C-alpha cells in the first residue's frame, strides 16, 4: 500500500466533531498515516492540541496566526504564539501569510504578522506554512525583505502559474502544497504541476475544504489524498507509487516526522 502525508488538514474543525475518529481511521486505511495540522489563532489551540494528544503518531500540530485572523488584537495573538512556540513542541509555524480576498482592512498588519512568523520559523528551525490569496505581490515584498534569513516554507494550496512558482523559488527554500484543485475540470493547475519539480511538491487536502473530484460537493477528508496523488501521477506521467514515495519523503524531511 502507498503511504502518504496530508500536510495541511483542519481535523480539529467542528466539521469533524461528529465523526473525527472514523475519518482518521478511513485516512489510515487509505495509507494517509501522518497529517499536519496548521494553527489558525488562539481560539482553535485547545481543540488542535487535544487531537494531537489523542493521535500522537498520526496528527502533528503547528502554531500560527492565519491572515484572516489578523484583527485589532493581532499583537496579543502574536505574543501568545511566541510564548507557545517557546514552551511546546510544534512541527511548523503557520498558517501564516496574506489574504486580500476576504478583507483588505488589515493588509498592512497582515504583512507585519507574516514577517514576524517568518522570523519565528527561522528562530525555531521550523517550516513556515504560507497562505496566499489575492496578495501575491505583497507576499513577494515580505519574502524579499527576509531573503537573507535562513528558513524553509510551504506555499499552501498552491494554484499559481509556472512563472509564479519559478519566481517564488528565487526567494528561498520552498515546497508547494498541491490539493484538490488539481482535479477540478477548469483548473490550470495541471499544466503548472506538469512543469514543476516533483521534489518540490507535497500533498494536502485543506480538509474540510477544497474537496477533490470525485467527492467534490461533500466535506473533504484526508482519505481523499490518493485522488490528488493519482492526478499528479497522470499529469507528470509517473507511477502513483513514485508520487507517494517522493511527496511523502519531502513532507517527512520538511516537518521532521
N, C-alpha and C positions, 0 to 999 in steps of 0.2 A: 504493500500500500504506500502511496505517495504521502509524505509528511509535509505539512505546511505551517507557516506562521501568519496569523492575521495581525498585521502591525498597527491596526487602528480600529478599535471597537469600543462602543459605549455600552458595554454589557451591564453596567450599573444603572443604566437609564430605566425609568419607571415602565417603559415599553416592555421590559423583560421581567417585570415583577411577577407575572402570572406563571411563567414557565422558564425561569432563568436556568435552573438545574438541567431541565430537559434539553434546552438549547445548547448548553455546554456539552452535554452528553452526545447530542447529534453532531456537534462540531468534531469532537474527538473521534467519533466513529467514522467521520469523513476524512480523517487524517490531519485535522487542524488541532494540533496538540498544544500550541502556545499562542497566546493572544496578548497584545499590548493595549492597555487602557490609557488613553490620554486624559489628563486633567482638564477641567474647564474653569473652575473657580472654587472658592471655599465651600459653596453650597453642596457640591457633589462629593466632597472629600470622604466623608464618613461612609457613604454608600460604596464608593470605589474601594476603599481600604477593607471593607467587610468582604467584598468579592475576592480581593487578593488573599485575605486571611482564610476564606473558605476553600479556595482553589490555589494554594501556593505554588504548585508545579505547573499551573496552566495559565493563570492570569497575573499579569505584571503591571504595576501601577506607574504612572508618570505624574508629574506635578507641573501645572501651568495655569496661565491666565489667558483664556480664549479672547480674541479681539472683540467679539460681540459682548463680552462681559466687562470690557473696559468702560467704566462709567465714572461718575464723580468721585467714587470711593476707590478708584483703581490703585492709589498708592498704599492704601490699607491692605488691599488684596495682594499686592506685590510683597509687602512686608511679611504677611502670613506665608506666602510662597517661599520667601527667603529663609524664614525660620524652619519651615518643614524640610526643605532641602538640606539644611544643616543638621537635622536630627534623625531623619528617616531614610530608608532605602527606596530609591526610585530608579527607574530604568531609562527615563528621558525627561526632558523639560518641554512642556507644551501640553496642550495645543496652543502655540503662540502664533504671531503673525499679524495680518491686517485684513480687514473686511470693509470694503466700501459699498457693499450691496445692501445690507440691512440699514445702515445709517452712516452718514459722513460726519455726524456731530462731534465724535471724539477721535477723529483720524490722527490728529497730532499726538494725542495721548496714547493711541494705539501704537504709533511709531516709537514713542519713548518706552512703552511697556515691552514691545518686541525687542528693542535693543538691550534692555536690562536682562531679558530672558536669554538672549544670546550670550551675554556676559556670564550668567549663571551656568549655562550649559558648558561654557569653556572652563569655568572655575571647578565644576564637579566632574568634568570629563564625561558628559552625557550628551547624546544626540538631541538636537532641538527639533521639535515637530512643528512644521510651518504650515499655517493655514493662509491661503492667498485667494481672495475673491474680489474681483474688480479693484485691485490695488497693486497691480504688477509693478508699475514704475515706482511706487512708494516702497515696495519690498526691495527693489533694486537699490534705492537710495540707502536704506538701512544696511543692506548687505555690503554695499561699497564702503560704508563708514567702518564696518568691522572686518574688512577684508584681511587685515593683518593679524586678527585674533585667531587662535587655533580652536576650531570647533567643527563638529560634523552636524549635518542636518538632513531632514527628510521633507520633501515637498509633498504634503498630504493631498490626496485626491487630485493628483496632477492631471491636467487636461489641456495643457498648453501646446503650442506649436513646437516643431523641432528646433526652430530658431530660439524660442524661449528656453528650451531645455539646454541648448548649447551655451547660451548666454549665462544661464544660472551656474553652469559648471565652471565658468571663469571666476566666480566669486568664492569658490571653496569646494569642500569635500561633501557632495550632496548625493542623496538617493531619492528615488521618486516612487511614491505610493500609487500603484495602479489598482483601481477598483472597478465597480460595476459599470461605470460609464463606458468602458471599452466594449461592452456588449450591446450598447444601445444602437439602434438602427441608423440614426443620423449623426452619430458621433464621428468626429475627425480624429479621435484618439488612436484608432488602429493604425492609421498612416504614420502618426508620430512614433508610436511604440515600435513599429517595424524598423525604424532607423535608430532607435535607442540601444544602448549597450545593456544587455541582459544583466551584467554585473552591477548596474546602477538601478535595477528595478527591485522593488519589494511589493508584496501583495497586501491588500487591505480591503475591508468591507465598508468601514464607517457605519456599521450597523448601530441603530436600526434603520439608517437611511441608505440611499443610493443602491437599492436592491438590483442585482444583475438579472438579465434575461436568463432563464425563462420564468423567474419568480417576480419580475417587476410588477409593482402594484400591491405587493404584500410587504410585510416587515422584513427587513434584511437580517441575516444572522451569519455567524462565522462558518457554518456548514456549507455555505454557498461559495466559499473561496475556490473550490475546484472548477467552477464555471468560469471564473476570471482567469485561472491558470490555463484552462483549455483554450480560451480565446487568444491569450498571448501566444500559446504554442502554435495555434493556427496562423496567426499574423506573422510570427517570426520564423515559421516553417521549422519548428523544433519539436522534439518529443515532449509530451507533457511531463514525463519523468524528469527530464533535464530542467524544465522550468521550475518544477517543485524543488529540486535539489539546489539549484543555483539561488533562487529567490529566498529559500529558507536559510541557506548559508549566509547570504547577505544580511538577512534580518538578525540572525543569531550573533554574527560578528558585531553588527552595529549596536545592538542592545545588550551585548554581553550576556546572552542567555545560556 
